[in-house]
Amino acid sequence: MHHLIHLSLLLLPMLCFCGLGAQAESGVASVYAGLSRTKGELTAAHRTLPLGTRVRVRNRKTGASVLVVVNDRGPFVRGRVIDLSSAAARALGIAGTTFVDISRAVGHEAKNSQ
């Protein structure tokens, strides 16, 4: 029974992105250097979303939003939900960490590039 509870707690973050993809996740975003191949690209690292997934990230303080592609795993700091590339953070006006809302891109937005 204990193992079942632990497994469900591990899968819980993935559930918010199932179905239509309209559900949102909120939390702290941070800026990461990432790989050198992502220089200037609007990319992000997320723990559970499939690589290649497009998500809209909205800065809760300013309302600015940007569409990013998940291309890495992370963040690995407790309490953070997404790591943004320098370019994505710049587009959101983030210089360190801030609270954001994350929603999976759907329809036309999910199929097209930034």
KOLTIPA-897818 format. One record per residue (C-alpha): residue number from 0; residue in three letters; x, y, z. Coordinates in Angstrom, 2 decimals. Example, Ala and Ser with C-alpha at 12.3 -4.5 7.8 and 13.67 -1.06 7.14 Angstrom:
% KOLTIPA-897818
R,0,ALA,12.30,-4.50,7.80
R,1,SER,13.67,-1.06,7.14
END
This chain:
% KOLTIPA-897818
R,0,MET,0.00,0.00,0.00
R,1,HIS,2.85,2.37,0.83
R,2,HIS,4.36,1.77,-2.60
R,3,LEU,1.08,2.61,-4.29
R,4,ILE,0.85,5.92,-2.45
R,5,HIS,4.43,6.83,-3.37
R,6,LEU,3.80,5.92,-7.01
R,7,SER,0.67,8.06,-7.14
R,8,LEU,2.59,11.00,-5.70
R,9,LEU,5.21,10.63,-8.41
R,10,LEU,2.60,10.52,-11.16
R,11,LEU,0.53,13.42,-9.84
R,12,PRO,2.52,16.19,-11.61
R,13,MET,2.01,14.40,-14.94
R,14,LEU,-1.77,14.29,-14.53
R,15,CYS,-2.21,18.04,-14.89
R,16,PHE,-1.09,17.80,-18.54
R,17,CYS,-3.28,14.86,-19.60
R,18,GLY,-6.50,15.06,-21.57
R,19,LEU,-7.11,18.26,-23.50
R,20,GLY,-3.99,19.90,-22.15
R,21,ALA,-5.93,22.91,-20.96
R,22,GLN,-5.01,22.50,-17.31
R,23,ALA,-2.28,24.74,-15.95
R,24,GLU,0.59,24.32,-13.57
R,25,SER,1.85,27.18,-11.42
R,26,GLY,5.07,27.71,-9.55
R,27,VAL,8.53,29.19,-9.61
R,28,ALA,10.45,29.52,-12.87
R,29,SER,14.17,30.10,-13.05
R,30,VAL,16.70,30.92,-15.74
R,31,TYR,19.24,28.32,-16.76
R,32,ALA,22.14,28.46,-19.17
R,33,GLY,21.14,25.16,-20.75
R,34,LEU,23.10,23.63,-23.55
R,35,SER,25.03,25.89,-25.90
R,36,ARG,22.83,24.68,-28.78
R,37,THR,19.85,26.49,-27.23
R,38,LYS,21.45,29.93,-27.36
R,39,GLY,18.82,32.41,-28.44
R,40,GLU,16.06,29.79,-28.63
R,41,LEU,12.83,29.84,-26.63
R,42,THR,13.29,26.57,-24.77
R,43,ALA,12.76,25.16,-21.30
R,44,ALA,13.48,22.23,-19.02
R,45,HIS,10.62,20.40,-17.30
R,46,ARG,10.72,17.28,-15.13
R,47,THR,7.87,15.27,-16.65
R,48,LEU,6.58,16.73,-19.92
R,49,PRO,7.68,14.86,-23.04
R,50,LEU,10.59,16.46,-24.87
R,51,GLY,9.28,18.52,-27.78
R,52,THR,6.14,19.60,-25.93
R,53,ARG,5.20,23.25,-26.46
R,54,VAL,4.03,25.14,-23.40
R,55,ARG,2.91,28.70,-22.83
R,56,VAL,4.62,30.30,-19.83
R,57,ARG,3.06,33.43,-18.33
R,58,ASN,4.84,35.74,-15.89
R,59,ARG,2.27,36.23,-13.12
R,60,LYS,3.74,39.59,-12.13
R,61,THR,3.74,41.25,-15.57
R,62,GLY,1.29,39.15,-17.56
R,63,ALA,3.88,38.66,-20.33
R,64,SER,3.83,35.22,-21.92
R,65,VAL,5.98,33.19,-24.29
R,66,LEU,5.68,29.86,-26.09
R,67,VAL,8.61,27.55,-25.32
R,68,VAL,9.64,24.05,-26.36
R,69,VAL,10.63,21.56,-23.66
R,70,ASN,14.02,20.22,-24.73
R,71,ASP,15.66,19.24,-21.44
R,72,ARG,14.97,17.80,-17.99
R,73,GLY,14.86,19.85,-14.81
R,74,PRO,14.68,21.91,-12.78
R,75,PHE,16.42,20.01,-10.04
R,76,VAL,15.92,22.63,-7.35
R,77,ARG,13.06,21.96,-4.93
R,78,GLY,10.09,24.26,-5.42
R,79,ARG,10.76,25.15,-9.06
R,80,VAL,8.51,23.92,-11.87
R,81,ILE,10.37,25.02,-15.00
R,82,ASP,13.80,26.26,-16.08
R,83,LEU,13.77,28.76,-18.94
R,84,SER,16.45,29.49,-21.50
R,85,SER,17.99,32.96,-21.35
R,86,ALA,16.01,34.03,-24.42
R,87,ALA,12.69,32.84,-22.97
R,88,ALA,13.44,34.50,-19.63
R,89,ARG,14.31,37.75,-21.40
R,90,ALA,11.01,37.62,-23.32
R,91,LEU,9.19,37.29,-19.98
R,92,GLY,11.24,39.95,-18.21
R,93,ILE,12.71,37.43,-15.76
R,94,ALA,16.18,38.03,-14.36
R,95,GLY,16.28,35.34,-11.67
R,96,THR,13.18,33.56,-10.45
R,97,THR,9.51,34.49,-10.57
R,98,PHE,6.09,32.90,-10.27
R,99,VAL,4.62,31.67,-13.54
R,100,ASP,1.61,29.83,-14.93
R,101,ILE,2.35,27.03,-17.41
R,102,SER,-0.18,25.61,-19.84
R,103,ARG,0.31,23.07,-22.58
R,104,ALA,-0.09,24.57,-26.03
R,105,VAL,-3.05,23.20,-27.95
R,106,GLY,-4.29,23.31,-31.53
R,107,HIS,-2.60,25.72,-33.92
R,108,GLU,-0.22,27.01,-31.24
R,109,ALA,1.05,23.51,-30.46
R,110,LYS,1.84,22.70,-34.09
R,111,ASN,3.61,25.88,-35.15
R,112,SER,6.98,27.16,-34.12
R,113,GLN,7.52,30.38,-32.21
END
